[in-house]
């Protein structure tokens, strides 16, 4: 069961909407840079470039912000991860 911020259960449609958004629903077709960043994760500069391209195409989209945060966090670039978390 999904819960809202107050701990109350979400309706099925609310939970579905949130899940779809987090998984990339609503991203412009050109924002496949997010996918390319994942494929290039081992190549830091290329992956980061793709993440910033995705951010330029879909600023503020949850999937892009999560991608940026995870990239910086798992690369132990924690100050940059913190900056993304503040967005």
N, C-alpha and C positions, 0 to 999 in steps of 0.2 A: 504494500500500500504506500502511495506517495503522500507526503505531508507538506503543507505550506509552511511559511516561516513561523507561524504561530503554533505549529504542531497539529493543525487541523487537517483532516484528510482532504486531498484534492479530488475534484470530480474526475471521472475518466477522461473527459475532453481536455481539462486543464493539464493533467499529467501528460497526456499525449502531446499537447502543444509544446510543453516545456521540453520533453524528450526530443521531439523532432528538431526544435531550435538548437539544442545542444549538439545534435548530431549533424548539423549543417543545413537544415531546411531553411530556405530563404536566402541562401548565398547566391550571388550572381554566378552564372555558368562559368564566367572567366576566372572565378575564384578557386579554380582547381589547384591553385598554388598551395592551398592547404594540404591537399593530397600529395603534391610533389615535395613539399617540405618533409612529410613523413617518409617518403621514399629516399630522401637525401639526408636523413637524420645524421648519418655518420660523417657527412661532409658539412661541417658547421657553417661555413660562409654561404654555401649554396642553400642549405635548409633555412637559414635565417633570412636570406634574400627572399625566398618564396613566402615565408611567413609575413614579411613586411609588404610584399605585393598583395597578399590576401587581405592584410589589414587596410591597405589603401583602397581596395575594391569594396570591402565590407567593414568599414570602421565601426567598432563597437559590437560586432556580432559575437555572440557568446562562444561559438565554436572557434573563431579566430583567436579570441582572447585566451581561451583555454589552451589552444595550441601554442601560443606564444609563452604563456606561463609555464606549461609543462616543459617546453624546450629549454627555457632558461633554468628552471628548477633542476631538471635531470642532468643538465650540463654543469651544475653547481655554480651557476652565475646568479647567485641569490639576490643581489641588489637589483638586477634587472627583472627578476621574477617578482620582486616586491613592487617595483614600479608598475608592472602590468596588473598586479593584484589591486592596485589603487585606482585603476581606470574604471 
